[in-house]
């Protein structure tokens, strides 16, 4: 059985994201798992569908909102200031 694989451009169209966004996600360890075959990034359709199911929510209460970069930086600074010298 041949597995269906999507190119980064095909996945970007499916998710309504830019190709560069998927490249950033891959570098950050986010997004669906991918493979590199003959120097090209491809996504197994079954893996994409699993990732989509795991990232489907009914309300904002179902997932933890990650702080943006400014909030995260403020939190790190506050933590450092709270530590004894």
Secondary structure as GFF3:
##gff-version 3
##sequence-region A 1 85
A	DSSP	beta_strand	5	7	.	.	.	ID=ss1
A	DSSP	alpha_helix	8	15	.	.	.	ID=ss2
A	DSSP	alpha_helix	19	28	.	.	.	ID=ss3
A	DSSP	beta_strand	35	37	.	.	.	ID=ss4
A	DSSP	beta_strand	40	44	.	.	.	ID=ss5
A	DSSP	alpha_helix	45	54	.	.	.	ID=ss6
A	DSSP	three_ten_helix	60	62	.	.	.	ID=ss7
A	DSSP	alpha_helix	69	82	.	.	.	ID=ss8
###
